[in-house]
Amino acid sequence: MNQLAQQLRHFISDNFLFGAEADFADDDSLIGAGIIDSTGVLELIAHLEEEHHIALDDTDLVPENLDSIGNLVRFIEAKLAAIAVPALCPPG
């Protein structure tokens, strides 16, 4: 498990499972498994924006991005890569 997945599990465990072991697979649905609800999704979004310094648009708020650890890792890595690319390409 990569470091980002571990950090997300820790956040979910602390904030939604009240410190209990996060015993689910990386591809399990967080909503379907009852781990987070719609209010929890909002808290998760706020955490992602603050912790990873990324901005989420309305178009980002889909299960394909947010409903499992695996989806979250892929989504965050893609957002961070998109931020890094313009920084590596000097203007003009």
C-alpha positions as CSV (number, residue, x, y, z in Angstrom):
1,M,0.0,0.0,0.0
2,N,1.4,3.4,-0.9
3,Q,1.9,6.3,1.5
4,L,-1.1,8.2,0.1
5,A,-3.4,5.3,0.6
6,Q,-2.1,4.9,4.2
7,Q,-2.7,8.6,4.9
8,L,-6.3,8.3,3.5
9,R,-7.0,5.2,5.6
10,H,-5.7,7.0,8.7
11,F,-7.9,10.1,8.0
12,I,-11.0,7.8,7.4
13,S,-10.3,5.8,10.5
14,D,-9.8,8.9,12.7
15,N,-12.8,10.9,11.3
16,F,-15.4,8.3,10.3
17,L,-14.6,5.1,12.3
18,F,-13.6,6.9,15.5
19,G,-10.2,5.3,15.6
20,A,-11.3,1.8,14.8
21,E,-9.3,-0.3,12.3
22,A,-10.1,0.6,8.7
23,D,-10.8,-3.0,7.7
24,F,-11.8,-2.7,4.0
25,A,-10.2,-3.2,0.6
26,D,-8.8,-0.2,-1.4
27,D,-11.5,-0.7,-4.0
28,D,-14.5,-1.1,-1.6
29,S,-17.1,1.7,-1.9
30,L,-16.8,4.0,1.1
31,I,-20.4,5.0,0.8
32,G,-21.7,1.5,0.0
33,A,-19.9,0.0,3.0
34,G,-21.5,2.7,5.2
35,I,-18.1,4.1,6.1
36,I,-19.0,7.7,5.1
37,D,-22.2,9.4,4.2
38,S,-23.0,12.5,2.2
39,T,-21.8,14.8,5.0
40,G,-18.7,12.7,5.3
41,V,-18.0,13.2,1.6
42,L,-18.0,17.0,2.2
43,E,-15.6,16.5,5.1
44,L,-13.4,14.3,2.9
45,I,-13.4,17.0,0.1
46,A,-12.4,19.7,2.6
47,H,-9.6,17.4,3.8
48,L,-8.3,16.8,0.3
49,E,-8.3,20.5,-0.6
50,E,-6.5,21.4,2.6
51,E,-4.0,18.5,2.9
52,H,-3.0,18.2,-0.7
53,H,-3.5,21.8,-1.8
54,I,-5.8,20.9,-4.7
55,A,-9.0,22.5,-5.7
56,L,-12.0,20.3,-6.6
57,D,-14.5,21.5,-9.1
58,D,-18.1,20.3,-9.3
59,T,-17.1,18.0,-12.2
60,D,-14.6,16.2,-9.8
61,L,-17.3,15.3,-7.3
62,V,-18.2,11.9,-8.8
63,P,-17.9,8.3,-7.3
64,E,-15.2,7.5,-9.9
65,N,-12.9,10.0,-8.0
66,L,-14.1,9.8,-4.4
67,D,-15.8,6.5,-3.5
68,S,-12.8,4.3,-2.6
69,I,-9.3,4.5,-1.4
70,G,-8.1,3.4,-4.9
71,N,-10.2,6.0,-6.7
72,L,-9.0,8.7,-4.3
73,V,-5.3,7.8,-4.7
74,R,-5.6,7.9,-8.6
75,F,-7.6,11.1,-8.4
76,I,-5.2,12.9,-6.1
77,E,-2.1,11.8,-8.0
78,A,-3.7,13.0,-11.3
79,K,-4.6,16.4,-9.7
80,L,-1.1,16.8,-8.3
81,A,0.5,15.8,-11.6
82,A,-1.7,18.4,-13.4
83,I,-0.4,21.1,-11.0
84,A,3.2,20.0,-11.4
85,V,3.3,20.0,-15.2
86,P,2.7,23.8,-15.7
87,A,5.4,24.5,-13.1
88,L,7.9,22.4,-15.1
89,C,7.1,24.2,-18.4
90,P,8.4,27.8,-18.4
91,P,6.2,30.3,-20.2
92,G,7.0,31.3,-23.8
